[in-house]
Each structure stands twice: as structure tokens, then as C-alpha cells.
Amino acid sequence: MDASRTSSVEQDNEVVLNLFRAAWYEYFSWEPLHCSEKISSVRAHHILDRDARLAVLNALEDDILANTEESDGARDTDTALSFTYYDLSSSHEPEHRHIRPEVVPAADTLSAPYPIYESCTPINANILHGDDPNYLPFIPFADDATFDYRDYVYDHKGLAWQEGYRDSDVLAIVLETARRLHRDHGISMEAIDRTGILPLTLCTTSVWGAIWTEKMRASGPPLPDVSPPAADDLKTRLQDYMTLWCPRMDCLQGHCFTHATEQYHLDFDTPAVPGIRRFKLLSAKTSCGDDCADEVKWSGAEIDELKVAVIASSFSFKRKKTKATDSKQSIQPSDTAHPRHLYGSEQPPGFIPNKPCNHPGICVHNSDCACADNAAHCSRSCACSTLCARRWEGCKCTVLLVKQKLHKRGPLHVTVNPCSTDLCPCRRAKRECDPEVCAPCPKDSNCRNMQLQRGVPKLVQAKQSKHGLGLFLAETVNAGDLIIEYVGELIYEATFHSRNELSRHLRRNYVFGLNDQISVDSIRAGNPARFINHASSRRANVEVFILLVNGEQRIGVYAKKQMAPGTELFLDYGPEFPISDEERR
Ligand SMILES: C[S@@+](CC[C@H](N)C(=O)[O-])C[C@H]1O[C@@H](n2cnc3c(N)ncnc32)[C@H](O)[C@@H]1O
């Protein structure tokens, strides 16, 4: 290295170090003040202890009873619950408001009053969380002396702020330093990384870079993008895009956490076998002439268009005509029979889906195929084609069923969608129909076994009920309608145990077992399905089914009968849930 280059590297190092130091001190002199201001801005007007809150609820109930008897409807607002309302979007003085809860149950029916604050991140699909024990982002109920946090902390390997990668303070400082280095000194992100001075890597190489992490959080001012691969480097650019988008055809989110480990790696070296792999570029030696994709110099804008085209085409949810079975790729007799014979047409109890298979060649036992190893069917997310013999064959429910119902004016004939009955092989196998391989349902009849994929839930409302909050219908539903999907964090066994400590403390449990290894927990992240309360099977008006949807298990909550808006939903949690004698009767 020549002397001028050495001195420029040294200069860069010094600038990076100085700016990092400055950002660090600036951040920590700003943070305590900022935090105390934020906390005091959300301070409750009156903070009541449990007994005081129950007394208020009792008083309110008396007040509401008295007021509902008033004929002119005039209400005395003095006794109503009051709070200070802060509108963060305006600079107006905080206003003092009175509210009157719609329904306040008697105090002794509140099994576990909510703490002063509680949060749950809204999500609309399961997110893979895995295990808590690696790190603890914060100590829960830190200001609640009745929570024995020691046991809970010891379930974890460490605290998040002891790991730079997880510490959001360090992340903010590093990114701010990078921003200033780029803006004021024109130093590129790659050059900053090369100094090795910042505690986090900015660009994604073998580990996720800080810029990627920041983009996922979608907060803060935009950072200069890491320069993309050269416009004519098609292979690297394609691989780059593949890492940004979830490869699961019914997920496809940018920066998807749940399927992050399933990144599609383009295989540029193995010669292509038509019809088996989705992406296959020929190597330069076997290039097929001027029209070959490998030879075309694509601009950045063209590649952007390609990305949109790929995503748009994979959203087409038209059900295709079923393929004749003899067109399936042939599997040699020694590779075992059709997978159906391995476990019949139904998933065995406790079945755990595997990651989509992704290997060269057709799916056979000795091709290191995850589906073959798991005696599972291949799905749309696997790298093999729809013609793979291991693929679920789909159903051919093409004829409407006519059922006879008894009616007081005589027998009534009603038509029934075949996929809503156990005559449908997909339904019997506890899988949703797959639009790629199942035959289309009869004309003018919506498939009833694709409700989770369609993802159109019913209108619901969470409000006060006998057992804390409950979930109520806000529109009419018919028997068999999907009301909502139960979603949350997908957690493993160890985390299931550590989360139990939180549930015990709250006296509320939000965990739903998915299979022998994974549970769905909506204590921290979920949707309104988390508010469905328990009732005995006789009184329960909804039921849940765990269905395999494109290789993933999902929990659907379905109506057991027709119900009107305003009905509270009840699910039978199962024999292990402790209930009162009154409810047992
Ligand atoms: C999934 S949460 C249901 C929503 C909960 N009520 C809330 O306010 O968030 C399950 C918890 O609700 C309470 N719960 C639900 N049904 C109940 C019942 N029939 N009797 C007593 N508690 C019930 C229990 O604390 C249970 O662990």
C-alpha cells in the first residue's frame, strides 16, 4: 500500500472514531431528559391501586343503573370516569374529558383487572419468534413488586442491552454516526465498515447489517442506500433482490422475519433441468446466444420491473385445472411409493411441517429432501414443480352437493359447496385447498376451504366481558364462516415455559398449542382473536381448526352456528382449563 493511501485510511479511521465518540456523548446526554419528558407526558391523571379501582367500578355501576332508570336520558357527568386527553398531533393544551363506559360488570366478576398499562403489538399473520431465552429485551412488570422477576430473568441467557447487536441505543448511535460521516465527509458505508471501528456492521454481508435492521424498523430519517451491484451484474442483482423478499409465495413481504432463514439462493452453476427449478440461469459457457438472459445487459429500472412482475404473477389466486396424475414426474420404484401411502391421506397427530424442500433434481429419499425426510407433501413454496409426485394431489370437488333439510312447509333442498364437507379430501386431511393443484369449485360457488388464504375476517369488537375483555361480533355470521385467524408469536417449548411465568402473574393465558414443538402466543403480539373467552363445549359458539396452508399450520376460528352482531364469542379451551362450578353446570 502506498504512503498516500495509508494516510487516507488513517484519516478515515480518525474521522470515524471522533464522530462516533461525539454521537455517543450527544445521545446519552439527550436520552435521560427525553425519556423523562415522554414518561411524564403519558402519566395517568389518577393512578389508583386495585381496591380503589374496584371501588370506582362499583360506584360507576350504581351510577349507571341509576342513570338508565332516568326517563329523560339526562346524565350526571360528575361521577363519570375522567382522564386527561393528550393529542400528540396538536399543540393544544391537554383537555380534561369525562367518559362513561358502556358496560361495567359487577366488581366481583372481574377475575383479573388489567394493570394500569399493558401493550400488545397488532399483527395480522404469525411471526416467528422462536426462543426467548437468548436475550431479554426488558424486565416485564418492572414496577410491580408482586412479580418475581428473578426467576424470569434467570430463564434467559442475558439482557438485550448487554448485546450490542440488540441494543437499540447502540444501533441509533451507529446509524447517526454513519449518516454524519456520509453527509459531512462523503465516506461510503462500505468504507466505514472497512475501518472496523463501529461496533455494528452497516452493510449486510454474512450477517444482517445495521442498515437492514433499521429499514425493517422503518423509523428515523432515510440512510444513503448501500450501493447496489453494478447494473450489468444480473446474477448478483437477482440474488440481492431474492434476499429482500420472502420466498413464500403467499407471504412475499419485504424483509420477512418469519421465513428469513428460507432465503432463496440462486443456483447459477448446476445445469438447468427444465420444469424442476423455478430459477435457473445457464452458465456463461453454455450460453444460448444473443437472447439468453445471461447475455442481456439489464438496467436497474428494468430489474425493478422484473421484480414487480414476479410478485404480481405470484399473487394470482386462480385455481388451475387439475393435472392428470400420469403427468407427474416419475419416481423410480426404489424411491418408495407416492407419499400418501406413507401416512394415508391425513396428517398424523402432532405432525410438524418442515421448511420447503430445496434441492437439485426430483424429490426422492436420497436427494436430501426435507419433505421426504418428514413424510410430508411438497407445497407451493418448495423448489420442485407442481408436477412433483410428492406434491399433494389436490381435490376435484367440481359438483355442487344438494342436501335435503327438513322445514315446516316440507323438505327443502339446499346446495352445498363440496369443499365445506368431509367429502373433500383436502378438508379431510386438514389442509386448505391449494389453488395451484385443486380443481376449481363449481361455477358461482366460492370454495369454503380457502378462507384463511383469502384472509377476509368478520368484523369483531373487543370489549368488557365477564372474564376481563371478550370478543364480540359486529356483523352477522353463518355456520362454518371463518371469523378470525388466531395469530401471535410462534414460540418453541422453552419459551412456552418461561412465558408461563408471565401468564401466571397476569392470571391470563394467551398460548395456543400448534403442534408438538411450536405454540402461538399472543401475549405480546396478536390480533383481536386473543380476547375470545372460554365456555364449555355445550355453550361454545366458535370452534378452531388447525389447517395446513401452503405448508404452514394456521389456526382458524369458525362459527359453529348462525349468530347476530353483538354476540360474545366463546371457545372451549379444552379440559385442562380450570373453570368455576357454576360454568361447569
Ligand atoms: C385468551 S385470554 C381471553 C381474553 C381475556 N379475557 C382478556 O381480558 O384479555 C384467556 C384468559 O381469559 C380468562 N378467561 C377466559 N375465559 C374464562 C372463563 N370462562 N372463566 C375464567 N376466566 C376466563 C382467563 O384468565 C384466561 O387465561
The ligand as an ORCA input file, in Angstrom:
! r2SCAN-3c Opt
* xyz 0 1
  C     -57.113    -15.752     25.695
  S     -57.435    -14.835     27.128
  C     -59.055    -14.249     26.838
  C     -59.113    -12.742     26.922
  C     -59.032    -12.193     28.309
  N     -60.342    -12.260     28.947
  C     -58.525    -10.757     28.326
  O     -59.116     -9.934     29.004
  O     -57.521    -10.466     27.685
  C     -57.653    -16.171     28.262
  C     -57.769    -15.725     29.698
  O     -59.044    -15.095     29.936
  C     -59.585    -15.506     31.189
  N     -60.808    -16.318     30.941
  C     -61.310    -16.622     29.743
  N     -62.440    -17.358     29.864
  C     -62.641    -17.526     31.181
  C     -63.636    -18.215     31.947
  N     -64.649    -18.840     31.380
  N     -63.528    -18.187     33.302
  C     -62.499    -17.520     33.886
  N     -61.534    -16.864     33.219
  C     -61.594    -16.863     31.874
  C     -58.520    -16.358     31.838
  O     -57.720    -15.501     32.618
  C     -57.747    -16.901     30.649
  O     -56.424    -17.277     30.993
*
